[in-house]
Amino acid sequence: MNTNSHIQSRHVSRVIDAAPDDVYDVLADPGNLPEWARGLASSEVRRDGADLLVDSPMGEVRVHFVPRNPYRIADHDVTLPSGTTVNNPLRVLAHPNGSEVVFTVRQIELTDDEFERDCAAVADDLERLSDMVERR
């Protein structure tokens, strides 16, 4: 565990050559999660009311996204198998080259090495999202 009394955060981003609304449409559709967000969803997404249940590399997690909105905010809470809930800010911003997706990774219940791996996994996920959107 990180023994620091503060929680470290890192913004991981990716510029995508597509309109922000097009990126948001793909990102905000839970059915697309297994295709691009492998760090979160390694199998089909199941619904449980307003929440999603997904098999992740950490075990089964519960995911709750904010409602779709015109601001292209896809923040979501992930409840880990330990019961800890992690808030994940996720935004699609306008960018001169199309869009920029920004994901804030927080070091909660992670060692420094695990945090680095988590940030790398998010970067890989955003690369897959970029490929998926740009193929459309």
Secondary structure, 3 states (H helix, E strand, C coil): CCCCCCCCEEEEEEEECCCHHHHHHHHCCHHHHHHHCCCCCCCCCEEECCEEEEEECCEEEEEEECCCCCCCECCEEEECCCCCEEEECEEEEEECCEEEEEEEEECCCCCHHHHHHHHHHHHHHHHHHHHHHHHC
